[in-house]
Amino acid sequence: MNKDNIKKVVLAYSGGLDTSIIIPWLKENYNDCEVIAVAGNVGQADELDGLEEKAIKTGASKLYVLDLTDEYVDDFIIPCVKAGAIYEEYLLGTSHARPCIAKGLVEIALQEGADAIAHGCTGKGNDQVRFELAIKHFAPNMPIIAPWREWNIKSREEEIDYAEAHNVPLKINRETNYSKDKNLWHLSHEGLDLEDTGNEPQYEKPGFLEMGVSPLQAPDVPTYVTLDFEKGIPTALNGDKMSAKNIILKLNELGGANGIGILDIVENRLVGMKCRGVYETPGGTILYKAHSVLESVCLDKLTLHEKQKLAITYAELVYNGQWFTPLREALAAFVDKTQENVTGTVKLKLYKGNMINAGVWSPYTLYSEEIATFGESDYNQADATGFINLYGLPIQIKAMVDGK
């Protein structure tokens, strides 16, 4: 990349520590270039407050705030829910937000005639891959600037030093500087005391959890929720028709209040290292559970088991930044086919971090009480004799050969 050719840069901007100091850094190191900040609104709520003033004050020429919330839910979250895509227990909250944001980022970069796109992802993380693979998909010849792979800053403490030296306003301090990512689906926490895997997360400490409460602090009475699905897509909550986005937002409230969806894991990053994170995904955890319960009665055994195997591949593709790939799209087509009869209603009981099955109904259920009953039925139990003889024939023959 010839720095002399970089006159205008579009920056993926969140207003957090990394992207805040990148604006003055770009101007210092890339010919006092124009920096256009782009924030993708994927439901981070109050984090967008005062963002334009902060971006301009820090040196950006303008700020775009793209409302991506509906697109994020409909085109990225729901396909993963239908697929049952889970990466090592993690419900992909950061993973599927990045390609959505990157898509909007490229649209602005092309519209503005930018010479490069910049992001604040570190060289240790997964997000650099997710952003850059999406950028390569939509703008294969666009130069990408990743300051964390160029500058001499080595830690978040040094980032704060740089911010203070350049009068960059910060909402954090050195004592509470968790690395967080927030959207309408989840909130992640990394760093500080969590870097020691021997430390228990401070769930009961005021301010640590933001989307809900610890199960210890949840009500002593359960909350019941019913979810309606049509072809694998959530369409109603407690009998009220609403968009998938609004269902997730309401489930966040209900799940958060009951201590649902708190996850503490050490995950395997794409770059090879293990990393410890605490995730809050109250509504998403409920949605995954309800969808899985409905599939248990609507999908035949072979389809369900094959889908569960492919869900691992689907999750790995999303986690590894390979959303815009032929394989992910092919798997999505398979998933859509499996969801044709995943229609019905699921009832769950939420209680102190637990989700307890409380009923499932579907016009396409493959469960037959008449056949499965322990009472009298038309099922001929004598048929099992011939089945077992044929099913066990290879074992029987092997034993006879071994006995000779």
Residue pairs with C-beta under 8 A, 6 or more apart in sequence:
1 116
1 143
1 145
3 29
3 30
3 31
4 31
5 115
6 30
6 31
6 33
6 115
6 116
6 143
6 145
7 31
7 33
7 34
7 115
8 33
8 34
8 36
8 112
8 113
8 114
8 115
8 116
9 26
9 30
9 33
9 34
9 35
9 36
9 114
9 115
9 116
9 117
9 118
9 145
10 36
10 38
10 105
10 108
10 109
10 112
10 114
10 116
10 117
10 118
11 19
11 22
11 23
11 26
11 35
11 36
11 37
11 38
11 60
11 117
11 118
11 119
11 120
12 19
12 38
12 40
12 101
12 102
12 105
12 117
12 118
12 119
12 120
12 131
13 19
13 23
13 37
13 38
13 39
13 51
13 55
13 60
13 63
14 39
14 44
14 47
14 120
15 39
15 47
15 48
15 50
15 51
15 54
15 55
16 47
16 120
16 180
17 156
17 159
17 160
17 163
17 170
17 172
17 177
18 120
18 121
18 122
18 148
18 159
19 37
19 119
19 120
20 54
20 58
20 163
20 168
20 169
20 170
21 159
21 162
21 163
21 166
21 168
22 118
22 120
22 147
23 35
23 37
23 55
23 58
23 59
23 60
23 168
24 58
24 59
24 166
24 168
25 147
25 151
25 162
26 33
26 35
26 118
26 145
26 147
27 33
27 35
27 59
29 150
29 151
30 116
30 145
33 115
34 61
35 59
35 60
35 61
35 118
36 60
36 61
36 62
36 63
36 64
36 108
36 112
36 114
37 55
37 60
37 62
37 63
37 64
38 63
38 64
38 66
38 104
38 105
38 108
39 48
39 51
39 63
39 64
39 65
39 66
40 66
40 68
40 97
40 100
40 101
40 104
40 105
41 48
41 65
41 66
41 67
41 68
41 69
42 68
42 69
42 72
42 97
42 100
42 101
42 183
42 184
42 185
43 69
43 72
43 182
43 183
43 184
43 185
43 249
44 182
44 183
44 184
45 182
45 184
47 182
48 65
51 63
51 65
52 63
52 65
54 169
55 62
55 63
56 62
56 63
57 169
58 168
58 169
64 108
66 104
66 108
68 100
68 101
68 104
69 184
69 245
70 243
70 245
71 100
72 96
72 97
72 100
72 183
72 184
72 185
73 184
73 243
73 244
73 245
73 248
74 244
74 245
75 100
76 96
76 97
76 99
76 100
76 323
77 96
77 185
77 244
77 248
77 284
78 233
78 234
78 244
79 332
79 335
80 91
80 92
80 96
80 314
80 315
80 318
81 232
81 234
81 284
81 287
81 288
81 291
82 232
82 233
82 291
82 335
82 336
82 339
82 342
83 307
83 310
83 311
83 314
83 315
83 331
83 332
83 335
84 288
84 291
84 292
84 295
84 307
84 308
84 311
84 314
85 92
85 311
85 314
85 315
85 318
86 92
86 288
86 311
86 315
87 95
87 267
87 315
87 316
87 318
87 319
88 265
88 267
88 268
89 263
89 265
90 263
90 265
90 267
90 277
90 279
90 319
91 185
91 186
91 263
91 279
91 281
91 284
91 285
91 288
92 315
92 318
92 319
93 181
93 183
93 185
93 186
93 187
93 188
93 279
93 281
93 284
94 126
94 127
94 181
94 183
94 186
94 188
95 126
95 130
95 318
95 319
95 321
96 185
96 318
96 323
97 181
97 183
97 185
98 127
98 130
98 131
98 134
98 321
99 130
99 133
99 134
99 321
99 323
99 324
101 131
102 130
102 131
102 134
102 135
102 138
103 134
103 138
105 117
105 131
105 135
106 117
106 134
106 135
106 138
106 139
106 142
107 138
108 114
109 117
109 139
109 142
110 139
114 142
115 143
116 142
116 143
116 144
116 145
117 135
117 139
117 142
117 143
117 144
117 145
118 144
118 145
118 146
118 147
119 127
119 128
119 131
119 132
119 144
119 145
119 146
120 147
120 148
121 127
121 128
121 131
121 146
121 148
122 128
122 148
123 146
123 148
123 149
124 269
124 271
124 273
125 269
125 271
126 269
126 270
126 271
126 319
126 320
126 321
128 146
128 148
128 149
129 270
129 271
129 320
129 321
130 321
130 323
131 321
132 144
132 146
132 321
133 321
133 322
133 323
133 324
134 321
134 323
134 324
135 142
135 144
136 142
137 324
138 324
153 159
153 162
156 177
156 179
156 191
157 174
160 170
160 172
160 174
160 177
162 168
163 170
164 170
176 207
177 191
177 192
178 189
178 190
178 191
178 192
178 194
179 188
179 189
179 190
179 191
180 187
180 188
180 189
180 190
181 187
181 188
182 188
182 210
184 245
184 248
184 249
184 252
185 248
185 281
185 283
185 284
186 211
186 279
186 280
186 281
186 284
187 210
187 211
187 279
187 280
188 277
188 278
188 279
188 280
189 201
189 208
189 277
189 278
189 279
189 280
190 275
190 276
190 277
190 278
193 199
193 202
194 201
194 276
194 277
194 278
195 276
197 266
197 276
201 208
201 264
201 278
202 208
203 209
203 214
203 216
203 262
204 214
204 216
204 217
209 262
209 280
210 280
211 252
211 256
211 261
211 280
211 281
211 282
212 252
212 255
212 256
212 257
212 258
212 259
212 260
212 261
212 262
212 280
212 282
213 256
213 257
213 259
214 259
214 262
215 258
215 259
215 262
215 352
215 353
215 354
216 259
216 352
217 259
218 257
218 258
218 259
218 351
218 352
218 353
219 257
219 258
219 352
222 258
222 349
222 350
222 351
222 356
223 254
223 257
223 258
223 349
223 350
223 351
224 347
224 348
224 349
224 350
224 358
225 237
225 238
225 251
225 254
225 286
225 347
225 348
225 350
226 236
226 237
226 238
226 239
226 345
226 346
226 347
226 348
227 234
227 236
227 237
227 247
227 286
227 287
227 290
227 345
227 346
227 348
228 234
228 235
228 236
228 237
228 239
228 344
228 345
229 235
229 290
229 291
229 294
229 342
229 343
229 344
229 345
229 346
230 343
231 336
231 339
231 340
231 341
231 342
231 343
232 291
232 335
232 336
232 338
232 339
232 342
233 244
233 339
234 244
234 247
234 287
234 290
234 291
235 241
235 242
235 244
236 242
236 247
237 247
237 250
237 251
242 250
247 283
247 287
248 283
248 284
248 287
249 283
250 283
251 282
251 283
251 284
251 286
251 287
252 282
252 283
253 283
254 260
254 282
254 283
254 286
254 350
255 261
255 282
255 283
255 285
255 286
255 350
256 280
256 282
256 283
258 350
258 351
258 352
258 353
259 352
259 353
260 282
260 285
260 286
260 350
260 353
260 354
260 355
261 279
261 280
261 281
261 282
261 283
261 284
261 285
261 286
262 278
262 279
262 280
262 353
263 278
263 279
263 280
263 281
264 276
264 277
264 278
264 279
265 276
265 277
265 279
266 274
266 275
266 276
267 274
267 275
267 276
267 277
268 274
269 275
270 319
270 320
270 321
285 355
286 348
286 350
286 355
289 348
289 355
290 346
290 348
291 342
291 346
293 346
293 348
293 357
293 360
294 342
294 344
294 346
294 360
294 362
295 304
295 307
295 342
296 304
296 360
297 344
297 360
297 362
297 365
297 366
297 367
298 341
298 342
298 343
298 344
298 362
298 364
298 365
298 366
299 307
299 338
299 341
299 342
299 366
300 366
303 338
307 334
307 335
307 338
310 331
310 334
310 335
313 327
313 331
314 328
314 331
314 332
314 335
317 323
317 325
317 327
317 328
317 331
318 328
322 328
341 362
341 364
342 362
342 364
343 362
343 363
343 364
344 360
344 361
344 362
344 363
344 364
344 365
345 359
345 360
345 361
345 362
346 359
346 360
347 357
347 358
347 359
347 360
348 355
348 356
348 357
348 358
349 355
349 356
349 357
349 358
350 356
370 377
370 378
371 377
371 378
371 379
